[in-house]
């Protein structure tokens, strides 16, 4: 008797008549291709994978954007009048 690594179904002799011996009759998984370490472990017990690396990349991207914005405002924000328009004067509506 064989137990399915994905769904835990225990194979019986009657199952051999309609399902190949290397396939689970309940869920259809191929025993040799199933990864029991992934399918049976609860989510909290799985090892940390690429998530930490992706988080670090995201934090670095946000930091670069903030540094870029800071440099942009100090470079284009210092005008003689003390007002910063960030080079968008063409969007200003003339007041009459």
C-alpha positions as CSV (number, residue, x, y, z in Angstrom):
1,X,0.0,0.0,0.0
2,X,1.3,3.4,-1.0
3,X,0.4,6.8,0.5
4,X,0.1,9.8,-1.8
5,X,2.6,12.5,-0.8
6,X,0.2,15.2,-2.0
7,X,-3.2,14.3,-0.6
8,X,-2.3,11.5,1.8
9,X,-4.7,8.9,0.2
10,X,-3.6,5.3,0.8
11,X,-3.7,3.3,-2.3
12,X,-5.6,0.0,-2.2
13,X,-5.4,-3.1,-4.4
14,X,-8.8,-2.2,-6.0
15,X,-7.3,1.0,-7.4
16,X,-4.9,-0.9,-9.6
17,X,-7.8,-1.9,-11.9
18,X,-8.6,1.6,-13.1
19,X,-5.6,3.8,-12.3
20,X,-1.9,3.1,-13.2
21,X,0.3,2.0,-10.3
22,X,2.4,5.2,-10.4
23,X,-0.7,7.6,-10.1
24,X,-2.8,8.5,-7.1
25,X,-6.4,7.5,-7.7
26,X,-7.8,10.4,-5.6
27,X,-5.9,13.5,-6.8
28,X,-4.1,12.1,-9.9
29,X,-0.6,13.1,-8.9
30,X,2.3,11.1,-10.3
31,X,4.1,9.7,-7.2
32,X,7.6,10.1,-8.7
33,X,6.9,13.8,-9.5
34,X,5.3,14.8,-6.2
35,X,7.4,16.8,-3.8
36,X,6.2,15.9,-0.3
37,X,8.4,18.6,1.3
38,X,6.3,21.3,-0.5
39,X,2.8,20.0,-0.5
40,X,2.5,18.6,3.1
41,X,4.3,21.3,5.1
42,X,2.2,24.1,6.6
43,X,3.0,27.5,5.2
44,X,4.7,28.7,8.4
45,X,7.2,25.8,8.4
46,X,8.4,26.3,4.9
47,X,11.9,27.7,4.6
48,X,12.3,31.3,3.6
49,X,13.0,31.5,0.0
50,X,13.4,34.5,-2.3
51,X,11.1,36.7,-0.2
52,X,13.9,38.4,1.7
53,X,16.0,39.2,-1.4
54,X,12.9,40.7,-3.0
55,X,12.2,42.8,0.0
56,X,15.8,44.1,0.1
57,X,15.5,45.0,-3.6
58,X,12.2,46.9,-3.0
59,X,13.7,48.8,0.0
60,X,16.7,49.8,-2.1
61,X,14.5,50.9,-4.9
62,X,12.4,53.1,-2.6
63,X,15.6,54.6,-1.1
64,X,17.0,55.4,-4.5
65,X,13.7,57.1,-5.5
66,X,13.7,59.2,-2.3
67,X,17.4,60.2,-2.7
68,X,16.7,61.1,-6.4
69,X,13.7,63.2,-5.3
70,X,15.8,64.9,-2.6
71,X,18.6,65.7,-5.1
72,X,16.0,66.9,-7.7
73,X,14.3,69.3,-5.3
74,X,17.6,70.8,-4.1
75,X,19.0,71.1,-7.7
76,X,15.9,72.6,-9.3
77,X,14.3,74.0,-6.2
78,X,16.8,76.7,-5.5
79,X,15.5,79.7,-7.5
80,X,16.2,83.3,-7.0
81,X,12.6,84.0,-5.8
82,X,12.6,81.2,-3.3
83,X,9.8,79.4,-5.1
84,X,10.3,75.9,-6.6
85,X,8.4,75.0,-9.7
86,X,10.7,72.0,-10.6
87,X,11.0,73.2,-14.2
88,X,7.3,73.1,-14.8
89,X,6.7,76.8,-15.5
90,X,5.0,75.9,-18.8
91,X,2.1,74.5,-16.7
92,X,1.6,77.8,-14.9
93,X,-1.6,79.7,-15.7
94,X,-1.0,83.4,-16.1
95,X,-3.0,85.6,-13.7
96,X,-4.6,88.6,-15.1
